């Protein structure tokens, strides 16, 4: 028996294509507003920290950050790999994670691994 080209959910979307496109556009707008809000929060935190923290980053599109990350750090703090800054990270902030109830947002302090002294095993 030949497998159908589209499953039931896909056929439903095809039948309701115009409405599905409107919903898709609305979801993109909501995601963008969510990111803008996180950007505003980041800027406010940096302003409030004066010179203690001077870097804010948001990571939503990278393959390793689909759950949504924001971070605060300092330029003076070294980075182990040169592109993922050390600092205070908040994870699971994408709308997909926040609305699913699967995993609560979490925080991490990401610090560069200094070279191990010879006396450490």
C-alpha positions in Angstrom: 0.0 0.0 0.0 1.3 3.4 -1.0 2.0 5.9 1.8 0.0 9.1 1.5 2.0 12.2 0.6 0.5 14.2 3.5 -0.7 13.2 6.9 -4.0 14.3 8.4 -2.6 17.3 10.2 -0.8 18.5 7.0 -4.0 18.0 4.9 -5.9 20.1 7.5 -3.3 22.9 7.1 -3.6 22.7 3.3 -7.3 23.1 3.5 -7.0 26.1 5.9 -3.9 27.5 4.1 -4.8 31.2 4.4 -5.6 30.9 8.1 -2.4 28.9 8.7 -0.3 31.5 7.0 -1.9 34.3 9.1 -1.2 32.2 12.2 2.4 31.6 11.1 2.9 35.4 10.6 1.4 36.1 14.0 3.6 33.6 15.7 6.7 35.2 14.1 5.6 38.6 15.3 5.1 37.2 18.9 8.5 35.6 18.8 10.1 38.9 17.7 8.3 40.9 20.4 9.5 38.3 23.0 13.1 38.7 21.9 12.7 42.5 21.9 11.4 42.3 25.5 14.4 40.2 26.5 16.7 42.7 24.8 15.1 45.5 26.7 15.5 43.6 30.0 19.2 42.9 29.1 19.8 46.6 28.5 18.2 47.6 31.8 20.2 45.0 33.7 23.4 46.3 32.2 22.5 49.9 33.0 21.7 48.9 36.6 24.9 47.0 37.0 27.0 50.1 36.0 30.4 48.7 35.2 30.1 45.3 36.9 28.6 43.7 33.8 29.2 45.0 30.3 28.1 42.2 27.9 24.6 41.0 27.1 23.9 38.3 24.6 20.7 36.5 23.5 20.9 33.2 21.7 17.8 31.7 20.1 18.7 30.8 16.5 21.9 28.7 17.1 21.5 25.0 16.8 22.9 24.6 20.4 20.5 27.2 21.8 17.0 26.3 20.5 15.7 26.5 24.0 16.7 30.2 24.2 19.5 31.6 26.2 20.4 35.1 27.5 23.7 35.9 29.2 25.4 38.6 31.1 29.1 38.9 31.5 32.2 41.1 31.3 34.5 41.7 28.4 37.4 41.2 30.8 36.3 37.6 31.6 38.1 35.1 29.3 36.2 32.8 27.1 37.3 29.2 26.7 36.4 29.0 23.0 36.4 32.6 22.0 32.7 32.8 20.9 30.6 31.6 23.8 31.1 34.3 26.5 31.6 33.4 30.1 29.1 34.8 32.5 25.7 34.3 34.0 23.4 32.4 31.6 19.6 32.0 31.8 18.3 29.1 29.7 14.9 27.7 28.5 13.5 31.2 27.7 12.2 30.5 24.2 8.4 30.7 23.9 8.4 27.0 23.0 9.9 26.1 26.3 8.1 28.7 28.4 4.7 27.6 27.1 5.2 23.8 27.2 5.8 23.4 30.9 8.4 20.8 30.1 11.4 22.4 31.6 11.5 25.5 33.9 13.9 28.3 33.1 17.3 27.7 34.7 20.4 29.6 35.4 24.1 28.7 35.0 27.3 30.4 35.8 29.6 29.5 32.9 33.2 30.1 33.7 36.4 29.4 31.7 38.2 26.3 32.8 41.6 27.5 33.9 44.6 25.3 33.3 44.9 22.6 35.9 47.9 22.9 38.2 50.4 20.0 37.9 49.5 18.8 41.4 45.8 18.2 40.4 45.0 14.8 38.9 
